[in-house]
Amino acid sequence: MIRTRALARSFRSGKHTVEAVRGVDLDVAEGELVALLGPNGAGKTTLLRMLTTLLPPTAGAATVAGYDVRTDAARVRARIGVVGQGHGLGESQRARDELLTQARLYGVGRREARARADELLEMLELTGVADRGTPSLSGGQKRRLDIALGLVHRPRMLFLDEPSTGLDPQSRANLWGHVARLRAEHGTTVLVTTHYLDEADGHAERAVVVDHGTVIADGTPDALKGQVPGDRVTLDDVFLNLTGRSLREGE
Amino acid sequence: MSAATTERNTQDPGAVRPSAVRDVLAVWNRQARPLVRNPLAVVFGMAQPLLYLALFAPLLTGLGGPEGQDPWQWFVPGLLVMLALFTCGFAGFGLLPEIASGAHERMLATPASRTSLLLGRVVQDVALMLVQSVLVLLLVLPLGFRAPLPETVLGLALLAVLGAVLATLSYVVALATRQTYVFAPVLQTVVMPLMLLSGVLLPMDLAPGWLYTLSRLNPLAHVVDAERALFAGQWGTDVAVGWVVALVLLVLSLVLGARMMRRGAS
């Protein structure tokens, strides 16, 4: 579903060049749930934005859903769902209306768009707030609506950028429940960035640890933890072992 | 285009025929919805031009030229241009929160063409401005304002072209500045001289030579002249010049706007 080779992106700020992502090789098979893990500034979001065609790479290659992100961006976009870091909701829009517009932008027919909006509102427990303005939704509701927006066209691949940041533990658990259901029922491939280690540990089959723009570890959470001696090893210990720093630093 | 070609193919859920019209309509629909639900907002957006109409235009009565003899007939065509300047020129303010929240990027991530995403917004801004213009005309007709139908239609069409230019450029500035605290002062710095040098408020014939020359460099001044000529029933050079200026600007601004949008969120 995803294949990158030596994917890189640098930003120029004044005289300095910041290499946000430097040479990432990543393969994600259909149906996988992969957590992209790393401290703030590790390059997770930059990597995600390249894979979702929002940012052109400066070097290397990436194909997503069978198409090159650089030369076939529109085909990639049509086949993936993208849920960004912020709430991507219009301030003067109602929940259902945003879903309808989004579905139209993905080329879903009018009648199907209405059915799909109702289906997603139901699935993500938003039916009661469907006709309310988005600013009046709770944090958890907004996030679930963001996810619904990413699913209007039934993508086979879903990208989630820090989906649970700012949510209380109950909303976080609820959100992961929805992601699990999506995979069980539709076999959707999911790539999620997070800096909540317990989430990656508990929900992902595979953790890809990123630091300074490169992949420094890749495996099942258990396999990664197996590399570190000791009992009750956490993914933070794995990161500490690899880099000498704690993932929680600077939080 | 038949409905079948725009709907999705069930074999490959990603294989959707691109349709610029569908995308523009979807965005227009989205932008129009809050105003359809709350039509009073249309009137609130006109506050500034209406205040000029009520509290400034009567001052012209004391002046000697055509503006003094028939203040409404002289002032209202310019007021319509002012309306375009405020409604469409400030359109970027609507995009800024969506850039900040990620809603803009969410739409950039869809297969809809970026030019369509821009045009959908511009179409709504122009439509709103035209509704406001018609309201102004309905307001001044009982006061003796003369608006013959062919001239009025051509005048509103010219206004729509100007509005599309101003809205597009406003979005270009919003996309370039991205932050309200940068956008607002940049816009004010551009809008105020554009208005003062357009001859909307007072005839530029009253200006000293250097100021008059400056006003001739202001494209808005030529549109104001064209609108005044039209509503006075004079088909001539002024009308032609106004149209040429507006259409050239339209092409330039759309090319620039499409490029800005394609640059995307990077």
Interface residues (C-beta under 8 A of the other chain):
Chain A: R49 T52 T53 L54 L55 P56 A65 A74 R75 R77 A78 R79 I80 V82 G84 Q85 G86 H87 G88 L89 G90 E91 S92 Q93 R94 D97 E98 T101 Q102 R104 L105 Y106 G107 V108 G109 E112 D146 L149 H153 R154 P155 R156
Chain B: A3 T6 E7 R8 P13 G14 A15 V16 R17 P18 S19 R22 D23 L25 A26 V27 N29 R30 R33 P34 P97 E98 A100 S101 G102 A103 E105 R106 M107 L108 A109 T110 P111 A112 S113 G264 A265 S266
